[in-house]
Amino acid sequence: MAPAENLFRAFRRSSRSIRTIMHSPSSIPDDLSALLERARAGTPPTEAEAQLLAECNDLQALMATAAAIRDMAFGDRITYSRKVFIPLTRLCRDSCGYCTFSQQPKLGEKVFLDPEEVIAIAEAGRRAGCKEALFTLGDQPEARYPAAREELAARGYASTLDYLGAMAALVLERTGLLPHLNPGIMPRNALQTLRPHAVSMGLMLESTAERLGRRGGPHAGCPDKHPAMRLAAIAAAGEAAIPFTSGILVGIGETRAERIDALLALRALHERYGHLQELIIQNFRAKPGTAMAHAAEPPFEEHLWTVAVARILLRGTTSIQAPPNLSAGAHTRLIEAGLDDWGGVSPVTCDHVNPEAPWPQLDVLAQSCAAAGKVLVERLATHPRYLDAADRWLAPEIRKRVLSLMDAACHARPDDWSPGSAAVLRPEPQHVRGHAGTPARRALIRTLDGLLAGREPTEAEVVALFDARDEDFWLVCRAADMLRREANGEVVGYVVNRNITYTNLCIYQCRFCAFSKGKFSANLRGQPYDFDLAEIARRAAEGWARGATEVCIQGGIHPSYNGQHYLDIVAAVKAAAPDIHIHAFSPLEIQQGAASLGMDIRAFLTELRQAGLGTLPGTAAEILDDEVRRLICPDKLSTEQWLNVVETAHAVGLPTTATIMFGHVERPVHWARHLLHLRRLQMRTGGLTEFIPLPFIAEQTPLFLKGRSRAGATLRESVLMHAVARLVLHPLVRNIQASWVKMGRQGIELCLAAGVNDFGGTLMDESISRAAGAEHGQEMSPAEIESAIRACGRTPRQRTTLYGDVTAERRARANTHYRNHPGCAQVPEVASRTEGEQDACVLP
């Protein structure tokens, strides 16, 4: 009998005894029970205490402790990465007793994939929605095989790691997939060379038991499997600040104490460097044709035990993962043991390391998570907590690629939809949970109950609302719609208005704006323009003639404008269209205008009101948090200044709207702060007429083009912003408006079922979002708006700016104009617009 088989027959005998123990009732000694209680409370076991866990045979107690620790750290989320598997080479200088991936070179066959083959695999993954390209390969094959050395030399590379770096860079450039590299032992210099081409890397520790490398053991004849060598390589990755994956194998002949020793060694490295984003607890599977083909596989209970112990030792500092294809039909039990991540799952390629085990269908995996009270969420190859600190963990070349693929919570964008896009919408799926007793679900329900009763939420509660996914997403939307119905019934308002963006010359350098033309933005789209007073007046009169009740006037901060010019604009519009409502000038324009005249804000606003200004648009708000404003508009109004202008406007009798521009560099915590600022402002003044979420249209903006922002809000985030705003601002702000230019007709329909009661305006000459990349047109007729509203089972109502009734004359004038100009919604009257304005782009 082979020595390896002797070793694993012995382990099989121990496995039988473990199985018997796991299925028999037992009690936990007092010292072990106290250890688990401390672990639940946040105190991890010391190294000495950890060894006590080897004697713990109460699996349910271990799993309950591990699950509680997991829930505190990760809530109801179970993550996975959608990946494609690229086996760059099957050669390896090691000969592990359980591995079928490693193969011998064959005469006349290539030993490495060609670049064309690499790209073909990656491109197939991209088309299937993958974001990760997992490169797997053997350890330094050129050290063992002449064929590997010769082929590398012919390709012009000195080593396998050199070729790997070139292929990772090629995949990143050609497909946008994020490379994750698993090439075995990597020296420190190779880690630094590969870092610009990889979002993360990995190396399984497998075990710290040196005896497994002796003759007859699974690691015999494996020079790269010495524990000290692998630990040194993992430490080097920490020194290089590389998000890293490691883990252990369960059932290759090690003891429980040895597994604990390996986990403690990994914990020590993670405490030192913080780089272990996930630990894989992988169960051994016997494979035909290997030295361990007849070795006993570990009992499933022993796998659960190890997952639970890993969670207890590592707490919530790293993700604990188990391959879902190696535990088919038992996913719920792994979740109960404290798992929070499934690792990579491929819709394209098999698991080349375990080809006998097919990947589960994602919908099946989602149902398993739902049955355990969890939500399956797609992540990128790097976990969210590392992406949230990307400046530290990612090379600049990778960082900008990642931004375009992630959402505000640093998970993967679920599809290609972005604000302004005409892509077909895929609403949030709903996998009904098997139970609703998880801590996160109970907390969400308590928050919703409080909001429905009118209580002000905490910042953390608002952040949790924005994290709602799957069934919870719809729960939040339904709660918001209940409040909408309470405040507004089934009526949906809209206003017939005209936009006049009077200049795109601006002295400010907002990094999200492709509209302004100034010293540092001459290369952006469009030509500089500046309407004189006569042109502004003409456009206002034309809007009135077309049935508008409102003219919305905003522009850049022109270097030669002062406050008198704003007063002159109001006077010119009033002279041309005396009865039109003037909705004009952002808080930034107000502050600049007042400062230019040496007046305080209150006095300047009073003069504007006396001249005929009716209301202010609450734009220039962006995100009301100075941490974000320093990144996107450092020379603009501070949060305090914006709030001061708006509060002063309310004090002098000028109502305002309020906006948020989201989906760029901010996080949900900044959304929460923004909404709470507005709630408290409205409690003081009552002057906000409506709240308008404005999803960031990224395509043509400097921030996005330079790789410094996300690709705009996702559909889930965009709908949730409307719903959460309704919940947080209720009952103080009655009206929540959705922008059809940003959301499109389908998006508006979703928003109308999530707390929205207003469709916005017909706009007349909307050139701002269109130039930023929006595809939903420039104008929508009253008939089109009313048709869309009725299609949602709601009642349309044409309104004034202040939500009053519109006269019969105004309604008739608007309907007559649009009936006589049926193409105006698609092709505005070019004669009334300058070339510069047609190409202008601004984000409020």
C-alpha positions in Angstrom: 0.0 0.0 0.0 1.3 3.5 -0.9 2.5 5.7 2.0 0.0 8.4 1.0 -2.8 5.9 1.2 -1.6 4.8 4.7 -1.8 8.4 5.8 -5.3 9.0 4.5 -6.6 5.6 5.8 -5.6 6.9 9.3 -7.4 10.1 8.7 -10.5 8.2 7.5 -10.6 6.4 10.9 -10.4 9.8 12.7 -13.1 11.2 10.4 -15.5 8.4 11.4 -15.0 9.3 15.1 -15.5 13.0 14.3 -18.7 12.2 12.5 -20.0 10.2 15.5 -19.1 13.0 17.9 -20.7 15.7 15.7 -24.0 13.9 15.7 -24.1 13.1 19.4 -25.4 15.5 22.0 -22.7 17.2 24.1 -22.3 19.9 26.6 -19.7 22.7 26.4 -17.3 23.1 29.3 -17.7 26.3 31.2 -14.4 27.8 30.0 -15.3 27.1 26.4 -18.8 28.5 26.9 -17.3 31.7 28.3 -14.9 31.9 25.4 -17.8 31.8 22.9 -19.7 34.4 24.9 -16.7 36.7 24.7 -16.3 36.1 21.0 -20.0 37.1 20.5 -19.3 40.3 22.4 -16.4 41.2 20.2 -13.4 39.7 22.0 -11.6 37.2 19.8 -9.9 34.1 21.4 -6.2 34.4 22.2 -3.9 31.9 20.7 -4.0 29.8 23.8 -7.8 30.0 24.0 -8.2 29.2 20.3 -6.8 25.7 20.9 -9.7 25.0 23.2 -11.9 25.2 20.1 -10.3 21.9 18.9 -12.2 20.1 21.7 -15.6 21.8 21.0 -18.0 19.2 19.6 -21.1 21.2 20.0 -21.4 22.2 16.4 -24.6 24.2 16.8 -23.1 26.4 19.5 -20.1 27.1 17.4 -22.2 27.9 14.3 -24.6 30.1 16.3 -21.6 32.1 17.6 -20.0 32.4 14.2 -23.3 33.5 12.5 -23.8 36.2 15.2 -20.3 37.5 14.6 -20.9 37.5 10.8 -24.2 39.2 11.1 -22.7 42.1 13.1 -20.0 42.6 10.4 -21.8 41.9 7.2 -25.6 42.1 7.9 -27.8 40.2 5.5 -25.3 40.2 2.6 -23.7 37.1 1.1 -21.4 38.1 -1.8 -19.9 36.5 -4.9 -17.8 37.6 -7.8 -18.9 36.9 -11.4 -15.7 35.6 -13.0 -14.1 33.9 -15.9 -11.4 31.3 -15.3 -8.2 31.7 -17.4 -5.8 28.7 -17.0 -2.7 30.4 -18.4 -0.7 27.2 -18.1 -1.4 23.7 -16.6 2.3 23.1 -15.8 3.6 23.2 -12.2 6.8 22.3 -10.5 4.8 20.9 -7.5 3.1 17.5 -7.5 0.3 17.7 -4.8 -1.3 14.4 -4.0 -4.9 15.7 -4.6 -4.4 17.9 -7.7 -5.7 17.2 -11.3 -5.1 20.8 -12.5 -1.3 20.2 -12.9 -0.4 18.3 -16.1 2.7 17.1 -17.8 3.8 18.8 -21.1 2.8 16.9 -24.2 5.0 16.7 -27.3 3.9 19.1 -29.9 1.4 21.0 -27.7 1.8 24.5 -26.4 2.2 24.8 -22.6 0.9 28.4 -22.4 -2.3 30.0 -23.7 -1.6 32.4 -26.6 -2.7 36.1 -26.1 -5.5 35.5 -28.6 -6.8 32.6 -26.6 -6.6 34.6 -23.4 -8.5 37.5 -24.9 -11.1 35.1 -26.4 -11.9 33.6 -22.9 -11.9 37.1 -21.3 -14.2 38.5 -24.0 -16.7 35.6 -23.6 -16.7 36.4 -19.9 -17.3 40.1 -20.5 -20.2 39.3 -22.8 -21.7 37.2 -20.0 -21.5 40.0 -17.5 -18.3 38.9 -15.7 -16.1 41.6 -14.1 -13.3 39.4 -12.9 -10.6 37.5 -14.9 -9.2 34.8 -12.6 -5.7 33.8 -13.8 -4.8 30.4 -12.4 -1.6 28.6 -13.2 1.1 26.3 -11.7 4.0 27.4 -9.6 7.1 28.4 -11.6 6.9 25.6 -14.3 10.0 26.9 -16.0 12.0 25.7 -13.0 11.0 22.1 -13.8 10.2 21.8 -17.5 12.5 22.7 -20.4 9.4 23.1 -22.5 8.2 26.0 -20.4 11.5 27.7 -20.5 11.7 27.3 -24.3 8.2 28.6 -25.0 8.7 31.6 -22.7 11.9 32.5 -24.4 10.3 32.2 -27.8 7.5 34.6 -26.6 10.2 37.0 -25.3 9.6 36.5 -21.6 12.1 35.6 -18.9 9.6 33.9 -16.6 6.0 32.7 -16.2 5.3 35.7 -13.9 6.5 38.1 -16.6 4.2 36.5 -19.1 1.3 36.6 -16.6 1.8 40.3 -16.1 1.7 41.0 -19.8 -1.5 38.9 -20.2 -3.2 40.5 -17.2 -2.4 44.0 -18.7 -3.8 42.9 -22.0 -7.1 41.6 -20.5 -7.4 44.8 -18.5 -6.9 47.0 -21.5 -8.8 45.1 -24.1 -11.9 43.9 -22.1 -12.0 45.9 -18.9 -12.2 42.8 -16.8 -10.3 43.1 -13.5 -7.5 40.5 -13.2 -7.1 38.4 -10.0 -3.9 36.5 -10.1 -3.2 33.0 -8.5 0.3 32.1 -9.7 1.7 30.5 -6.6 4.7 31.8 -4.7 5.5 35.4 -5.8 8.7 37.1 -4.7 8.5 40.7 -3.5 9.8 42.2 -6.7 7.2 40.3 -8.8 4.4 41.5 -6.5 5.4 45.1 -7.2 5.6 44.4 -10.9 2.3 42.7 -11.1 0.4 45.1 -8.9 -0.5 47.7 -11.6 -2.2 45.0 -13.6 -4.2 43.2 -10.9 -7.0 44.2 -8.7 -6.1 41.4 -6.2 -4.0 38.3 -5.9 -4.1 35.1 -3.9 -2.1 32.2 -2.5 -3.7 29.4 -0.5 -1.7 28.6 2.7 -3.5 25.2 2.8 -1.8 24.1 6.1 1.0 25.0 8.5 1.6 21.3 9.2 5.1 20.6 8.0 4.6 16.8 8.3 2.2 16.9 5.3 5.3 17.6 3.2 7.1 14.5 4.3 7.3 11.3 2.3 3.8 9.9 1.7 2.1 13.2 2.6 0.0 15.3 0.2 2.7 17.9 -0.2 5.7 15.5 -0.6 7.8 16.6 -3.6 6.2 20.1 -3.5 9.0 22.7 -2.9 6.5 25.6 -2.9 4.2 24.1 -0.3 6.5 24.6 2.7 4.4 26.6 5.2 7.1 29.1 6.1 7.7 29.9 2.4 4.0 30.5 1.8 3.6 32.6 4.9 6.5 34.7 3.8 4.9 35.2 0.4 1.6 36.2 2.0 3.4 38.7 4.2 5.2 40.2 1.2 1.8 40.8 -0.4 0.8 42.6 2.8 3.9 44.8 2.7 3.0 45.6 -1.0 -0.6 46.6 0.1 -2.2 44.1 -2.2 -5.8 42.9 -1.4 -5.1 39.2 -0.9 -6.9 35.9 -0.8 -5.7 32.9 1.2 -7.2 29.9 3.0 -6.8 26.4 4.2 -7.7 22.9 2.9 -9.9 20.8 5.1 -9.4 17.0 5.0 -5.9 16.5 3.6 -4.6 14.7 6.7 -4.3 17.7 9.1 -5.8 17.7 12.6 -8.1 20.3 14.1 -5.3 21.8 16.1 -3.3 22.2 12.9 -6.2 23.9 11.2 -6.4 26.3 14.1 -2.7 26.9 13.9 -3.0 27.8 10.2 -5.9 30.2 10.9 -4.0 31.8 13.7 -0.9 32.3 11.4 -3.2 34.0 8.9 -4.8 36.1 11.5 -1.4 37.3 12.7 -0.5 38.4 9.2 -3.9 40.1 8.7 -3.5 42.0 12.1 -0.2 43.2 10.9 -1.0 44.2 7.3 -4.8 44.2 7.0 -4.6 42.8 3.5 -6.4 39.4 3.7 -9.7 40.3 2.1 -11.0 36.7 2.2 -10.1 33.3 3.6 -11.3 30.2 1.7 -12.2 27.2 3.8 -12.0 24.6 1.1 -13.0 21.0 1.6 -10.9 18.2 0.1 -12.5 16.3 -2.8 -10.9 13.0 -3.9 -10.2 12.8 -7.6 -9.4 9.8 -9.8 -5.9 9.5 -11.0 -4.3 11.2 -8.0 -2.4 9.8 -5.0 -5.4 10.6 -2.8 -8.0 9.1 -5.1 -9.1 6.7 -2.4 -8.7 9.0 0.6 -11.7 9.8 2.7 -13.3 13.2 2.1 -13.9 15.1 5.3 -17.4 14.9 6.8 -19.5 17.9 6.0 -19.9 18.6 9.7 -16.1 19.0 9.9 -16.2 21.5 7.1 -19.0 23.4 8.9 -16.9 23.2 12.1 -13.9 24.8 10.3 -15.9 27.5 8.7 -17.4 28.4 12.1 -14.0 28.4 13.9 -12.5 30.5 11.1 -15.2 33.1 11.6 -14.7 33.1 15.4 -11.0 33.6 15.1 -11.0 36.2 12.3 -14.2 37.9 13.5 -15.6 40.4 10.9 -12.2 41.6 9.8 -12.1 39.4 6.7 -14.6 37.5 4.6 -15.0 33.7 5.1 -15.6 31.8 1.9 -16.4 28.3 0.8 -16.6 27.2 -2.9 -20.3 26.7 -3.6 -19.7 24.0 -6.2 -18.0 21.8 -3.6 -21.0 21.7 -1.3 -23.9 21.4 -3.6 -27.2 21.2 -1.8 -25.8 22.4 1.5 -25.4 26.1 0.9 -27.8 27.1 3.7 -25.9 25.2 6.3 -22.6 26.9 5.3 -24.3 30.3 5.7 -25.5 29.2 9.2 -21.9 28.4 10.0 -20.8 32.0 9.5 -19.9 32.2 5.8 -20.4 35.6 4.1 -18.9 35.0 0.6 -19.1 32.3 -2.1 -16.0 33.5 -4.0 -15.9 33.5 -7.8 -18.7 31.9 -9.8 -18.4 31.6 -13.6 -21.3 31.6 -16.1 -18.7 30.8 -18.8 -15.9 28.5 -17.7 -15.7 25.5 -15.4 -13.7 25.3 -12.2 -10.5 24.1 -13.7 -9.2 23.0 -10.3 -12.4 21.0 -9.5 -13.8 20.3 -13.0 -16.0 17.5 -11.7 -18.0 20.1 -9.7 -20.2 22.4 -11.8 -20.9 25.9 -10.7 -24.4 26.5 -9.2 -26.8 28.6 -11.2 -26.8 32.1 -9.7 -30.6 32.0 -9.2 -30.3 28.8 -7.3 -27.6 30.3 -5.1 -29.8 33.4 -4.5 -32.7 31.2 -3.5 -30.4 29.3 -1.0 -29.3 32.7 0.5 -32.9 33.8 0.7 -33.8 30.6 2.5 -31.2 31.5 5.1 -32.6 35.0 5.4 -29.8 36.5 3.3 -29.4 38.5 0.1 -27.0 37.5 -2.6 -25.0 40.5 -3.8 -22.5 40.6 -6.6 -19.1 42.2 -5.7 -16.0 42.8 -7.7 -12.8 40.8 -7.3 -11.7 43.1 -4.6 -14.0 43.3 -1.6 -15.9 46.6 -0.8 -13.8 47.6 2.3 -10.7 47.7 0.1 -12.4 49.6 -2.7 -13.6 52.1 -0.2 -9.9 52.8 0.6 -8.7 52.3 -3.0 -6.0 55.0 -2.8 -4.1 52.7 -0.4 -4.9 49.3 -1.9 -5.1 49.7 -5.6 -2.6 51.0 -8.2 -3.8 54.1 -10.1 -4.0 52.1 -13.3 -6.5 49.7 -11.7 -8.3 52.3 -9.6 -10.0 54.1 -12.4 -11.1 50.9 -14.0 -12.7 49.7 -10.8 -14.6 53.0 -10.3 -16.5 52.5 -13.6 -17.6 49.0 -12.5 -18.8 49.6 -8.9 -21.8 51.1 -7.2 -21.8 53.5 -4.2 -21.4 50.7 -1.7 -18.4 49.4 -3.6 -20.2 46.3 -4.9 -20.5 45.5 -8.6 -22.8 47.5 -10.9 -25.5 45.0 -11.8 -25.9 46.0 -15.5 -25.1 48.6 -18.1 -27.9 51.0 -17.2 -26.8 54.5 -16.1 -28.7 57.8 -15.7 -29.8 59.2 -19.0 -29.3 55.8 -20.7 -31.9 54.3 -22.9 -30.8 50.8 -21.9 -33.6 48.4 -21.0 -34.2 48.5 -17.3 -33.9 45.4 -15.1 -35.7 46.1 -11.9 -34.3 44.7 -8.6 -35.0 41.0 -8.4 -37.0 39.6 -5.5 -36.1 36.3 -3.9 -38.6 35.9 -1.0 -36.7 35.1 2.2 -37.4 32.0 4.1 -37.7 34.0 7.3 -37.5 37.6 8.4 -35.8 37.1 11.8 -32.3 38.3 11.0 -30.9 41.3 12.9 -30.6 43.5 9.8 -34.2 42.7 8.8 -35.6 43.4 12.2 -33.7 46.7 12.3 -35.0 47.7 8.9 -38.6 47.1 10.0 -38.1 49.1 13.2 -36.7 52.0 11.1 -39.6 51.9 8.7 -42.1 51.8 11.5 -40.5 54.9 13.0 -40.4 56.7 9.7 -44.1 55.9 9.0 -44.8 57.5 12.4 -42.9 60.7 11.4 -39.8 60.1 13.6 -36.5 61.5 12.5 -34.1 58.7 11.6 -30.4 58.4 12.6 -27.7 58.6 10.1 -27.0 54.9 10.4 -30.7 54.1 9.8 -30.7 56.1 6.6 -27.6 54.4 5.4 -29.2 51.0 6.1 -32.2 52.1 4.0 -29.9 52.8 1.1 -28.4 49.3 1.5 -31.8 47.6 0.9 -31.6 45.0 -1.8 -33.8 42.2 -3.1 -37.0 41.9 -1.1 -35.9 44.7 1.3 -35.6 47.0 -1.7 -39.3 46.5 -2.5 -40.2 46.8 1.2 -38.6 50.3 1.3 -40.3 51.3 -2.0 -43.7 50.2 -0.7 -43.3 52.0 2.5 -42.4 55.2 0.7 -45.4 54.8 -1.6 -47.7 54.5 1.4 -46.5 57.9 2.6 -46.9 59.3 -1.0 -50.4 58.2 -1.1 -51.1 59.7 2.4 -49.6 63.0 1.3 -50.8 63.3 -2.3 -53.3 60.7 -3.1 -53.1 59.3 -6.6 -52.4 62.7 -8.3 -49.1 63.2 -10.1 -48.2 66.8 -11.0 -46.1 68.4 -13.7 -45.4 71.9 -14.9 -45.2 73.4 -18.4 -41.9 75.3 -18.2 -39.0 76.6 -20.2 -35.3 76.3 -19.3 -33.0 79.2 -20.1 -29.3 78.4 -19.4 -28.0 81.9 -20.2 -24.2 81.4 -20.2 -21.7 78.6 -20.0 -18.9 80.8 -19.1 -17.9 80.2 -15.5 -15.1 81.1 -13.1 -15.6 77.9 -11.0 -13.9 74.6 -11.7 -16.3 72.0 -10.5 -14.8 68.6 -11.5 -18.2 67.0 -12.3 -19.2 69.7 -14.8 -18.6 69.6 -18.5 -20.8 72.7 -19.0 -18.6 75.6 -17.9 -16.2 77.3 -20.3 -13.3 78.9 -18.7 -9.5 79.0 -18.4 -9.3 75.3 -17.5 -12.1 73.9 -19.5 -11.7 75.1 -23.1 -11.2 71.6 -24.3 -14.6 70.4 -23.3 -17.6 70.1 -25.6 -19.3 73.1 -27.1 -18.5 76.7 -27.6 -18.6 79.5 -25.1 -21.8 81.6 -25.2 -23.5 84.3 -23.3 -27.1 85.5 -23.9 -27.8 89.1 -23.7 -30.9 90.4 -21.9 -32.8 90.7 -25.1 -32.3 87.0 -25.9 -33.2 86.0 -22.4 -36.4 88.1 -22.6 -37.2 86.7 -26.1 -37.0 83.1 -24.8 -39.1 83.9 -21.8 -41.8 85.5 -24.0 -41.6 82.5 -26.4 -42.1 80.1 -23.5 -45.2 82.1 -22.4 -46.6 82.0 -25.9 -46.2 78.2 -25.9 -48.2 77.8 -22.7 -45.5 77.8 -20.0 -46.3 79.0 -16.5 -42.7 79.0 -15.4 -39.3 80.0 -16.7 -36.2 78.4 -15.1 -33.1 80.5 -15.4 -29.6 79.4 -14.4 -26.1 79.7 -15.8 -22.4 79.6 -15.0 -20.8 82.3 -12.9 -19.7 84.6 -15.6 -16.4 86.5 -14.8 -18.0 89.9 -15.6 -21.4 89.4 -14.0 -22.4 91.1 -10.8 -25.6 91.1 -8.7 -27.0 93.9 -10.8 -27.0 91.7 -13.9 -29.2 89.2 -12.1 -31.6 92.0 -11.1 -31.6 93.1 -14.8 -32.4 89.5 -16.0 -35.5 89.4 -13.7 -36.6 92.9 -14.9 -36.1 91.9 -18.6 -38.2 88.7 -18.1 -40.9 90.5 -16.3 -41.1 93.1 -19.0 -41.4 90.4 -21.7 -43.7 88.1 -19.9 -45.2 89.8 -16.9 -47.3 86.8 -15.7 -44.7 84.1 -16.0 -43.2 82.7 -12.8 -39.5 83.2 -12.5 -37.7 80.3 -10.9 -34.1 81.4 -11.1 -30.6 81.5 -9.7 -28.9 78.8 -7.6 -27.6 79.6 -4.1 -24.1 79.9 -5.7 -25.4 82.7 -8.0 -27.1 84.4 -5.1 -23.9 84.4 -3.0 -21.8 85.6 -5.8 -24.3 88.3 -6.8 -24.6 89.6 -3.2 -20.8 89.6 -2.7 -20.2 91.5 -6.0 -22.5 94.3 -4.8 -21.2 94.4 -1.2 -24.6 93.4 0.1 -25.5 90.7 2.6 -27.5 87.7 1.3 -30.8 88.8 2.9 -30.7 92.3 1.3 -29.9 90.9 -2.1 -32.6 88.3 -2.0 -35.1 90.9 -0.9 -34.2 93.1 -3.9 -34.6 90.1 -6.3 -38.0 89.3 -4.8 -39.2 92.9 -5.2 -38.0 92.8 -8.8 -40.2 89.8 -9.5 -38.2 86.6 -8.6 -40.7 84.0 -7.5 -38.6 81.0 -6.3 -35.1 79.7 -6.3 -34.0 76.3 -7.7 -32.1 74.4 -4.9 -29.3 73.4 -7.2 -25.5 73.8 -6.6 -26.2 71.4 -3.6 -24.5 68.5 -5.2 -23.8 66.6 -1.9 -24.2 68.6 1.3 -21.1 67.2 2.9 -17.8 69.1 2.8 -15.8 65.8 2.6 -17.3 65.3 -0.8 -17.4 68.9 -1.9 -13.6 69.2 -1.4 -13.3 66.5 -4.0 -15.8 67.6 -6.7 -16.1 71.4 -6.2 -13.4 72.7 -3.8 -13.9 76.4 -4.7 -17.6 76.4 -4.5 -20.1 77.0 -1.7 -19.6 75.0 1.5 -22.4 73.0 3.0 -23.0 75.7 5.6 -23.1 78.5 3.0 -25.6 76.6 0.8 -27.9 76.0 3.8 -27.5 79.6 4.8 -28.6 81.0 1.4 -31.6 78.7 1.2 -32.7 79.4 4.8 -32.3 83.2 4.2 -34.4 82.9 1.0 -37.2 81.2 3.0 -36.9 84.0 5.6 -37.6 86.7 3.0 -40.5 84.8 1.4 -38.8 83.0 -1.5 -39.6 79.3 -1.5 -37.0 77.0 -3.0 -36.6 73.5 -4.2 -33.8 71.1 -3.1 -31.7 68.7 -5.1 -29.0 66.1 -4.7 -26.6 65.1 -7.4 -25.4 61.6 -6.7 -23.5 58.7 -8.2 -19.9 60.1 -8.5 -17.4 59.9 -5.6 -19.7 59.9 -2.6 -21.0 57.0 -0.5 -24.4 56.3 1.1 -23.4 57.9 4.3 -23.1 61.2 2.5 -26.6 60.8 1.0 -27.8 60.3 4.6 -26.2 63.4 5.8 -27.6 65.4 2.8 -31.2 64.3 3.5 -30.9 64.9 7.2 -29.6 68.5 6.5 -32.6 69.1 4.4 -35.0 67.6 6.9 -33.7 69.9 9.7 -33.7 72.9 7.4 -37.4 72.3 6.5 -38.2 71.9 10.2 -36.8 75.4 10.8 -38.3 77.1 7.7 -40.9 75.1 5.9 -39.7 76.7 2.7 -38.8 73.7 0.5 -41.5 73.0 -2.1 -40.1 69.8 -3.5 -37.0 67.5 -3.5 -35.5 66.4 -6.8 -32.9 63.6 -7.0 -30.5 64.1 -9.9 -28.5 61.0 -10.8 -25.1 62.0 -12.1 -24.7 61.6 -15.8 -21.0 60.8 -16.1 -20.2 60.1 -19.7 -18.9 63.6 -20.8 -17.7 64.9 -17.4 -14.1 65.6 -16.6 -14.4 63.7 -13.3 -15.4 60.5 -15.1 -13.2 60.9 -18.2 -10.2 61.2 -15.9 -11.1 58.0 -14.1 -12.0 59.7 -10.8 -15.7 58.9 -10.5 -18.2 56.1 -10.8 -20.3 55.8 -14.0 -23.3 57.4 -12.3 -25.9 55.9 -10.0 -27.3 52.4 -10.6 -31.0 51.9 -11.2 -31.4 50.4 -7.7 -29.7 53.5 -6.2 -31.6 55.9 -8.3 -35.0 54.5 -7.4 -34.0 54.1 -3.7 -33.0 57.8 -3.6 -36.5 58.8 -4.4 -38.0 56.3 -1.9 -35.7 57.1 0.9 -36.1 60.8 0.4 -39.9 60.4 0.8 -39.4 58.4 4.0 -36.8 60.7 5.6 -38.4 64.0 4.6 -42.0 63.0 5.5 -44.2 64.8 6.5 -42.1 68.0 6.1 -41.5 68.0 2.3 -44.7 67.0 0.5 -43.4 66.6 -3.0 -40.8 64.3 -4.4 -40.0 64.8 -8.1 -38.3 62.4 -10.6 -36.4 63.7 -13.6 -37.6 62.0 -16.8 -34.4 63.3 -18.5 -32.2 61.3 -16.1 -34.5 58.3 -15.4 -36.3 57.9 -18.7 -40.0 56.8 -19.0 -39.4 53.3 -17.6 -37.4 54.7 -14.7 -40.1 57.2 -13.9 -42.6 54.4 -13.7 -40.5 52.7 -11.1 -40.1 55.9 -9.2 -43.8 56.6 -9.2 -44.2 53.3 -7.4 -41.5 54.3 -4.9 -42.8 57.6 -3.3 -42.7 60.0 -6.2 -45.7 62.3 -6.9 -44.3 64.7 -9.5 -43.1 64.3 -13.1 -41.2 67.6 -13.3 -41.5 69.9 -16.3 -41.9 69.8 -20.1 -38.5 71.7 -20.0 -38.5 73.2 -23.6 -34.9 73.1 -24.8 -33.3 70.8 -22.3 -29.7 70.7 -23.5 -27.9 70.1 -20.2 -28.4 66.4 -19.6 -28.5 65.5 -23.3 -25.0 67.0 -23.8 -23.8 65.0 -20.8 -24.9 61.8 -22.5 -28.6 61.5 -21.8 -30.7 59.8 -24.5 -34.3 60.7 -23.4 -34.9 63.8 -25.5 -35.1 67.5 -24.7 -38.7 68.2 -24.3 -41.8 66.2 -23.4 -45.3 67.4 -24.3 -48.2 67.6 -21.7 -50.0 64.8 -23.6 -46.9 62.5 -23.4 -46.5 63.2 -19.7 -50.1 62.6 -18.9 -50.1 59.4 -21.0 -47.1 58.1 -19.0 -48.8 59.0 -15.7 -52.1 57.3 -16.6 -50.2 54.2 -17.7 -49.1 53.9 -14.1 -52.7 54.1 -12.9 -52.3 57.6 -11.6 -54.1 60.9 -12.3 -52.1 63.7 -14.0 -52.4 67.3 -12.9 -50.8 70.3 -14.6 -49.6 72.6 -11.8 -47.9 75.8 -11.2 -44.4 76.1 -9.7 -45.9 76.4 -6.2 -48.2 73.5 -6.8 -51.3 75.7 -7.4 -53.9 75.2 -10.0 -53.2 76.3 -13.6 -55.8 78.5 -15.4 -57.9 77.1 -18.2 -56.2 79.6 -20.6 -52.7 78.3 -19.8 -53.8 74.6 -20.2 -55.4 75.4 -23.5 -52.5 77.4 -24.8 -50.0 74.5 -24.0 -52.2 71.9 -25.5 -52.8 73.9 -28.6 -49.1 74.5 -29.1 -48.1 70.9 -28.7 -50.9 69.7 -30.9 -49.8 72.1 -33.6 -46.1 71.2 -33.2 -46.2 67.4 -32.6 -42.5 67.0 -33.3 -41.3 69.5 -30.8 -40.7 66.9 -28.1 -38.1 65.3 -30.4 -36.8 68.2 -32.4 -36.8 71.5 -30.6 -36.9 74.7 -32.6 -33.2 75.1 -33.5 -33.8 78.7 -34.6 -34.3 79.7 -31.0 -31.1 78.2 -29.8 -27.5 79.0 -30.3 -24.9 76.4 -31.4 -23.1 76.9 -28.2 -26.2 76.1 -26.1 -27.0 73.0 -28.1 -23.6 71.6 -27.2 -23.5 72.8 -23.7 -23.4 70.4 -20.7 -24.1 71.1 -17.1 -24.9 69.0 -14.1 -26.7 70.8 -11.3 
